[in-house]
Amino acid sequence: MRQRVMRMAMAAGACTVALLLALTMCGGDNRSAAKNSSRTTAPPSPPPPTQLTVPAGYGPRPHWEVSDASPEQAFARVGGRMAYLERMPGGRFRMRTLDVTTGRPGWTGRPWHPPTGLDRSASEGSAASAGSGAPPRFPRLLGVAKDGREFFVAWSFGRAGDDRLAEADTFLVLDIYGARDGARRRVELPWTGAPTVSGTGPGVLITDGRTRNAVVDPMSGEVVKLAENALAYPKGCAGCRRLTEIRAITTQGLLLSGESGFWVRGGWYSGKVAPSGTNPASGTPTSVAPGLLLSRWQPAKKRKDVRTHEVWAVHDITSGKLLVQTRCHKPAIEPGEYPQAAISPKAGYLVAGHLAFDLTRRKAYCFEQPDGSQRLLLTTVTDSGTAYGATGVRGAAEALAGGGTPVQLELTRPVPQPLAPQVRLPQAEVAGVGIFGWTDARDRLHLLGHVRRTP
């Protein structure tokens, strides 16, 4: 009996040992599998860079890429810095900066909400068309410089409450950032009706398109308004008192226009700087770029081409001095809005629609068909005098979005050359880097920097 008990105990011990060995082996295998699994699982790789077809003057691969930028006036640049507004969840936005030459991020501002009426729809649908008179659906961005200091300004327009009928509660918000360090200053200004906001001068100009205006000093945030009875009309220009509009701000004061001329308040007057062979009382300012003004004139009344042609000129906006001029056919139908001027980074060239100006060599070009039709629209020009644009488009936005037939021309040999249909045009060039835009299937705007090739 005792032997039987001993045999049963030994059997039970053997089973226990076998079970422990099995458990040990299983545990070892699991640990080994876990170890191998952690070693072979790679972190998620970043998405591949967007591949756009760009003009041959730029490298084929993007030097940098940012995504989810605010669609309206997507970026601004001062000097070698670029800023863009990044869309964030919950209808918020934040300012981000980038060194365009290295692609390295700079400072980032704190997120903020635009006024009510913008933040509800900022992530829905497309932006309102420029010049439509409707409030922008997204905050906009511009660059401004004063006394050697540079700033980025984000502006938005909306309501103080949710009552869409309470127009008296609408106001304009400007967030002004120091370009170097991101120091922020906020300015809020009650404003009725969709404003026009520009930063081509030493301050931020806000206007209703007529004579109501405000100028914001980017350094102090001070807001200055000019009374309508203090516009200082030039002597001898009776027509200047009719259809008066505020056009821009210069270092000498506001640039204004009337029915028969334009002037800088307390400074120069268009009738004194009219191009040769034109009617001095016919000048109209059509577009302003930093330091420069593009104007349109009618030929003198005794000229044979007075009914068929017009003269376009570029002026120094501070002094009114005429820099260069050219002659073009009048359009069969007057455009509702003139093309905006675009200048090269160092201001040696200017393009606007079918016009191009070499300001260094004092040469100007009007690209039109023999019958006077104007199919070419130029959008961008570089410091080397290479201009880009498209034919068969209604405006710059369509050309930059890939519409029409892309075109390139050298202003030293001004003959437009068609590019492949899939080539995208640069929206601007900064410090030798072309900035290209592309909107993906999720309606997110991507900005890509392609370095210009060395000749």
C-alpha positions in Angstrom: 0.0 0.0 0.0 2.8 2.4 0.9 4.5 1.6 -2.4 1.3 2.5 -4.3 1.0 5.8 -2.6 4.6 6.7 -3.4 4.1 5.8 -7.0 1.1 8.1 -7.2 3.0 11.0 -5.6 5.9 10.5 -8.0 3.5 10.6 -10.9 1.8 13.7 -9.7 5.3 15.4 -9.2 6.2 14.4 -12.7 3.0 16.0 -14.1 3.7 19.2 -12.1 7.2 19.4 -13.5 6.0 18.8 -17.0 3.3 21.5 -16.6 5.9 24.0 -15.3 8.2 23.3 -18.2 5.4 23.7 -20.6 4.4 27.0 -19.1 8.0 28.2 -19.1 8.4 27.3 -22.7 5.1 29.0 -23.7 6.1 32.2 -21.7 9.5 32.3 -23.4 8.0 31.9 -26.8 5.5 34.8 -26.2 8.2 37.1 -24.9 10.4 36.2 -27.9 7.5 36.8 -30.3 6.7 40.2 -28.6 10.4 41.1 -28.8 10.5 40.2 -32.5 7.2 42.0 -33.2 8.5 45.3 -31.6 11.6 45.1 -33.6 9.9 44.6 -37.0 7.1 47.1 -36.6 8.2 50.4 -38.2 6.8 53.8 -37.3 4.3 55.2 -39.9 6.2 56.9 -42.7 5.4 60.5 -43.6 3.2 61.0 -46.7 5.2 61.3 -49.9 5.8 64.9 -51.1 3.4 66.3 -53.6 4.7 66.0 -57.2 3.7 68.9 -59.4 4.9 69.5 -62.9 6.6 72.9 -62.7 8.4 75.0 -65.3 11.9 73.8 -66.2 13.5 76.8 -64.5 12.7 75.1 -61.1 13.9 71.9 -59.5 11.4 69.1 -60.1 11.1 68.1 -56.4 9.7 70.4 -53.8 12.2 71.9 -51.3 9.5 72.2 -48.7 5.7 71.7 -48.4 3.0 73.0 -46.0 -0.6 71.9 -46.0 -4.0 73.1 -44.9 -3.3 76.8 -45.5 -6.2 79.2 -45.6 -7.4 79.5 -49.2 -7.8 83.3 -49.4 -4.6 85.3 -49.8 -2.9 82.2 -48.7 0.5 83.6 -47.8 2.4 86.9 -47.5 6.1 87.6 -47.7 8.4 90.3 -46.5 12.1 90.0 -47.2 13.1 86.3 -47.2 10.3 85.3 -44.8 7.0 83.8 -45.6 3.9 83.5 -43.4 0.7 81.5 -44.0 -2.5 80.9 -42.1 -3.0 77.3 -41.0 -6.6 76.0 -40.7 -7.2 74.2 -37.4 -10.2 72.2 -36.0 -13.1 74.1 -34.6 -12.9 76.9 -37.1 -9.7 78.3 -35.6 -6.6 79.6 -37.4 -3.0 80.3 -36.5 -0.1 82.1 -38.1 2.9 80.1 -39.1 6.2 81.3 -40.6 8.8 79.7 -42.8 12.3 80.4 -44.1 11.8 79.9 -47.8 15.4 79.2 -48.6 15.9 76.4 -46.0 12.4 75.3 -45.5 12.8 75.5 -41.7 9.8 76.5 -39.7 10.0 79.8 -37.9 7.7 81.1 -35.1 4.1 80.0 -34.7 1.3 82.2 -33.4 -1.4 81.1 -30.9 -4.7 79.8 -32.4 -7.6 82.2 -32.6 -11.2 82.4 -33.8 -12.2 84.9 -36.5 -15.5 86.9 -35.8 -18.8 85.1 -35.9 -20.0 84.5 -39.4 -16.5 83.5 -40.5 -15.7 80.8 -38.0 -18.9 78.9 -38.7 -18.2 78.6 -42.4 -14.4 78.8 -42.6 -14.1 75.1 -43.1 -17.1 74.9 -45.5 -17.0 75.6 -49.2 -14.9 78.0 -51.2 -13.9 81.6 -50.7 -15.9 84.5 -51.9 -14.7 86.0 -55.1 -12.5 89.0 -54.9 -14.3 92.2 -55.7 -17.7 90.6 -55.2 -18.6 92.9 -52.3 -19.3 90.0 -50.1 -17.3 89.4 -46.8 -14.4 87.0 -47.2 -15.2 83.5 -45.9 -11.7 83.0 -44.6 -9.2 85.3 -42.8 -6.8 87.0 -45.2 -3.1 87.7 -44.9 -0.9 90.5 -46.1 2.6 91.8 -45.5 3.4 95.5 -44.7 6.6 97.4 -43.9 7.3 100.7 -42.2 10.5 102.4 -41.3 12.6 99.3 -42.0 10.4 97.0 -39.8 8.3 94.3 -41.4 4.9 92.8 -40.3 2.5 90.1 -41.2 -1.2 91.1 -40.8 -4.1 88.7 -40.6 -7.5 90.3 -41.0 -11.1 89.1 -40.9 -14.5 90.6 -41.0 -17.7 89.5 -39.3 -20.3 90.1 -36.6 -20.0 90.5 -32.8 -23.0 88.2 -32.3 -25.1 85.5 -34.1 -27.7 87.9 -35.4 -27.1 88.0 -39.2 -29.4 91.0 -39.6 -27.5 93.2 -37.1 -25.2 94.8 -39.6 -24.3 97.5 -37.1 -22.5 94.9 -35.1 -20.0 94.0 -37.8 -16.4 94.8 -37.2 -12.9 94.2 -38.6 -10.2 92.4 -36.7 -6.5 92.8 -37.5 -3.9 90.6 -35.8 -0.5 92.3 -36.5 2.6 90.2 -36.0 6.3 91.3 -36.0 7.8 89.4 -38.9 11.0 88.8 -36.9 9.7 87.5 -33.6 6.0 87.0 -33.9 5.1 89.7 -31.3 1.3 90.2 -31.7 -0.9 93.2 -31.5 -4.7 93.1 -32.0 -6.8 95.9 -33.4 -10.6 95.8 -33.6 -12.5 98.3 -35.6 -16.3 98.7 -36.0 -17.0 98.6 -39.8 -20.2 98.5 -41.8 -20.1 96.8 -45.2 -17.4 94.5 -46.7 -14.1 96.4 -46.5 -11.1 96.6 -48.8 -7.9 96.0 -46.9 -4.4 96.5 -48.4 -0.8 96.8 -47.2 1.1 98.2 -50.2 2.2 101.2 -48.2 3.7 102.0 -44.8 0.4 101.2 -43.1 -2.7 99.1 -43.4 -5.4 100.9 -45.4 -9.0 100.0 -44.9 -11.6 101.6 -47.2 -15.1 101.2 -48.4 -14.0 101.9 -52.0 -15.2 105.5 -51.8 -14.1 108.0 -49.3 -14.6 106.3 -45.9 -11.2 105.1 -44.7 -9.0 104.2 -41.8 -5.2 103.7 -41.7 -3.7 101.4 -39.1 -0.1 102.0 -38.0 1.5 98.5 -37.8 4.0 99.7 -35.2 1.7 101.2 -32.7 -1.8 99.9 -33.7 -3.0 103.5 -33.9 -6.1 104.0 -36.1 -6.3 107.3 -38.0 -9.5 108.3 -40.0 -9.6 111.0 -42.6 -12.7 113.2 -42.9 -14.2 113.5 -46.3 -13.8 117.3 -46.2 -10.1 117.0 -45.7 -9.2 115.2 -49.0 -7.1 118.2 -50.3 -8.2 118.2 -54.0 -5.5 119.4 -56.4 -5.8 122.9 -57.8 -7.2 123.1 -61.3 -8.9 119.7 -61.2 -12.6 120.3 -60.9 -13.4 116.7 -61.9 -11.4 115.4 -59.0 -14.2 116.3 -56.7 -16.6 113.8 -58.5 -16.4 110.0 -58.1 -13.7 110.4 -55.5 -12.1 107.2 -54.3 -9.2 106.3 -52.0 -6.8 103.9 -53.8 -3.7 103.4 -51.6 -1.5 104.8 -48.9 2.0 106.0 -49.7 4.9 107.4 -47.6 3.6 110.9 -48.6 -0.1 110.3 -47.8 -3.2 108.8 -49.3 -3.5 108.2 -53.1 -6.9 109.3 -54.3 -8.7 109.4 -57.7 -11.6 111.3 -59.2 -13.4 111.6 -62.5 -10.5 113.4 -64.2 -7.3 112.5 -62.4 -5.5 111.1 -59.4 -3.2 112.5 -56.8 -1.4 112.1 -53.5 -3.0 114.3 -50.8 -0.7 117.2 -50.4 1.8 115.8 -52.9 1.8 115.2 -56.7 -1.1 115.3 -59.2 -1.5 113.1 -62.3 -2.1 116.1 -64.6 1.5 117.1 -64.1 3.0 113.6 -64.8 0.9 112.5 -67.8 2.7 110.4 -70.4 3.5 112.2 -73.7 0.7 112.1 -76.3 -2.1 111.6 -73.8 -4.9 113.7 -72.4 -3.7 114.9 -69.0 -7.2 114.8 -67.5 -7.8 111.1 -68.5 -5.5 109.3 -66.0 -7.0 106.4 -64.0 -5.0 104.4 -61.5 -5.7 100.7 -62.1 -3.3 98.8 -59.7 -0.9 99.4 -56.9 2.2 97.4 -56.0 4.8 98.3 -53.3 6.4 101.6 -54.5 4.7 101.5 -57.9 1.5 102.5 -59.6 0.0 101.3 -62.9 -2.2 103.8 -64.7 -4.3 104.0 -67.9 -4.6 107.0 -70.1 -6.5 108.2 -73.2 -4.6 109.5 -76.2 -4.7 113.3 -76.8 -7.9 114.3 -78.5 -6.1 115.3 -81.8 -4.4 111.9 -82.2 -5.7 109.6 -84.9 -5.7 106.6 -82.5 -7.8 108.3 -79.9 -10.8 106.0 -80.5 -8.9 102.7 -80.9 -5.9 102.8 -78.4 -5.0 103.7 -74.9 -1.7 104.2 -73.0 -0.5 102.3 -70.0 2.2 103.7 -67.7 4.1 102.8 -64.5 4.9 105.6 -62.0 6.9 105.9 -58.9 4.1 106.1 -56.3 6.0 108.5 -54.0 6.9 111.2 -56.5 4.5 110.4 -59.4 7.5 110.2 -61.8 6.8 108.4 -65.0 9.0 105.4 -65.4 7.8 103.6 -68.6 4.8 103.5 -70.9 3.3 101.5 -73.7 0.4 101.7 -76.2 -2.4 99.0 -76.6 -5.7 98.6 -78.3 -8.8 99.4 -76.3 -10.7 96.3 -75.3 -14.0 95.7 -77.1 -15.7 95.5 -73.7 -14.4 97.3 -70.7 -13.5 94.8 -67.9 -15.3 95.0 -64.6 -12.0 94.7 -62.8 -8.4 95.4 -64.0 -5.6 92.9 -63.6 -3.6 93.3 -60.4 0.1 94.2 -60.8 2.7 91.7 -59.8 6.3 92.8 -59.3 9.6 90.8 -59.1 11.1 90.5 -55.6 13.7 93.3 -56.3 11.1 95.4 -58.2 12.9 95.4 -61.5 10.0 94.0 -63.4 6.2 94.4 -63.3 3.5 92.4 -65.1 -0.3 92.9 -65.1 -2.6 91.0 -67.5 -1.3 91.4 -71.1 1.2 94.0 -70.0 4.9 93.6 -69.0 7.4 96.3 -68.0 11.1 96.1 -67.7 11.8 99.0 -65.2 15.6 98.7 -65.4 15.9 99.0 -69.2 12.8 101.3 -69.4 11.0 99.0 -71.9 7.3 98.1 -72.0 5.3 95.4 -73.9 1.7 94.9 -74.8 1.0 91.3 -75.8 -2.1 91.4 -78.0 -3.3 89.7 -81.2 -3.2 91.6 -84.5 -6.9 92.3 -84.2 -6.3 93.8 -80.8 -7.7 91.0 -78.7 -5.8 90.2 -75.5 -5.6 86.4 -74.8 -2.5 86.4 -72.6 -2.7 87.0 -68.9 0.6 87.3 -66.9 0.6 86.4 -63.2 4.2 86.3 -62.0 7.6 87.6 -62.8 11.1 86.8 -61.4 14.2 88.9 -60.8 15.8 87.4 -63.9 12.9 88.8 -66.0 11.1 85.4 -66.6 7.4 85.9 -66.6 4.7 83.3 -66.3 1.0 83.3 -67.2 -1.6 81.6 -69.3 -3.9 82.1 -72.3 -7.6 81.3 -72.5 -8.3 82.3 -68.8 -10.6 84.9 -67.3 -8.3 85.9 -64.4 -5.1 85.2 -62.4 -6.8 82.8 -60.0 -7.9 80.6 -62.9 -4.4 80.6 -64.4 -2.7 79.8 -61.0 -5.2 77.0 -60.5 -4.1 75.2 -63.7 -6.6 76.6 -66.1 -5.9 77.6 -69.7 -2.6 77.0 -71.5 0.5 77.9 -69.4 3.0 80.3 -71.0 6.5 81.5 -70.2 8.4 84.4 -71.7 11.8 86.1 -71.1 11.4 89.9 -71.0 14.9 90.2 -72.7 13.3 88.3 -75.6 9.6 88.9 -75.2 8.1 86.1 -77.2 5.6 84.0 -75.3 6.3 80.3 -75.3 3.6 77.7 -74.5 4.3 75.2 -71.8 3.0 71.7 -71.4 -0.7 71.7 -70.3 0.0 70.1 -67.0 2.6 72.7 -65.9 1.6 74.7 -62.8 2.6 78.4 -62.5 4.4 79.9 -59.5 2.2 82.2 -57.4 5.3 84.1 -56.4 9.1 83.8 -56.1 10.9 84.7 -52.9 14.7 84.5 -52.5 15.1 82.2 -55.5 12.3 79.8 -54.5 9.1 79.6 -56.5 5.9 79.1 -54.4 3.3 76.9 -56.0 -0.2 76.1 -54.8 -2.3 73.0 -55.1 -5.7 72.0 -53.6 -6.2 68.3 -52.7 -9.4 66.2 -52.8 -10.2 67.2 -49.2 -10.1 70.9 -50.2 -6.9 71.5 -48.3 -4.5 74.0 -49.9 -0.8 72.9 -50.1 2.0 75.4 -50.6 5.2 74.0 -52.2 8.6 75.6 -52.6 10.7 74.7 -55.6 14.2 76.1 -55.9 15.0 78.0 -59.1 17.8 76.3 -61.1 21.1 78.0 -61.5 21.6 79.0 -65.2 
